[in-house]
Amino acid sequence: MTHVPYTGSGPYCYANSFAMMFGADAPPTAVIEIATGSPFGMQLIGGTLPFFDPYGWTPEAGFDAALTALGWTSSVVSGSNATDALARLRVSLADGPVWIGPVEMGHLSHQPGKTGPIGADHYVVVLDVVDDRVLMHDPQGYPYTSLPLSDFVAAWRAETIDYGTPYTMRTGFSQFAKVSDIEAIKASIPTAIQWLSMCGDHNMPAGSLGNGEAAEGLAALIENGCGEELRGHLIHFAIRVGARRVADAATCLARAGYTEASRIAAEQAQLIGSTQHPLVVGDDAAAAAALRTLAPTYDRLRSTLRTG
């Protein structure tokens, strides 16, 4: 089947937030996403928690490389306490919007049903702080939403997020080079190969698996009784963002002339996306079969990118 680029909604919070900070010079979010390295691999953290992103990858692990590939730089500050962090935020807002995250999505009480921590990371763009309320663009689908300062601080503390530092923000976004989309995609290929190779010490929990082994491991988990927590994580988040980011990788790779790599990425996106309906309706055998077909594609993609 011919690959058809995807346009639509989905959990692309940090890519959308970066695009807002870049303004008129922002590349497509697909290019931002591929620059972070996120589409290139799969991980099963601790043998139980799946993500369709590279082994040992977190959003923060890909940000600096992405900014460099895209021709941008920014200043990042984190830590300290809530009082100091809010003071920094107020000062920084005098120069324009501020990129914030990770935050705990469960404390973002403007989102229906969010009443407490759920262990979900998120990124937003803060526009102003007025009368103990924070005005923000939340890329989950809430432009110009406001939030009580107490809820925002609880979210920004990020105590229930398993990576990152509390009160992290980025400011001073500056474009140091005009980089075309094609140039940015090509500059991201070495990073893609590195992530697919699972090189380096990623300090992963015991039992963690990557790429093909992660796909096989998740297939076994599903076959042996997919609990509601795992099923919910997959159908509400992991599959949606995973299929989209790999579909975007296929689109970007094709634009840059990596025809065979694009074909493999498109196959991956179709296989990941094909697990959504089976898992929603309880056809776990079909989902497991798709994951087992997915497993060998990671080695194929790495080899193809290495040979150009």
Protein Blocks (a to p, Z undefined) as FASTA:
>chain_A
ZZdddedddddfkmmmmmmmnmmmlccfklmmmmnommnccddehhlaccdddehiafkl
mmmmmmmmnopacdddeehifklmmmmmmmmmmnoccdeddddfklmmkbghiabdehia
cddddfbdcehiacdddfkopghiacdfklmmmmmnommbcgdjehiacehiacfbdcdf
klmmmmmmmmmmmmmnogajehiaehiaehjlmmmmmmmmmmnopafklmmmmmmmmmmm
mmmmmmmmmmmmmmnopamlmmmmmmmmmmmmmmmmmmmnopaklmmmmmmmmmmmmmmm
mmmmmnZZ
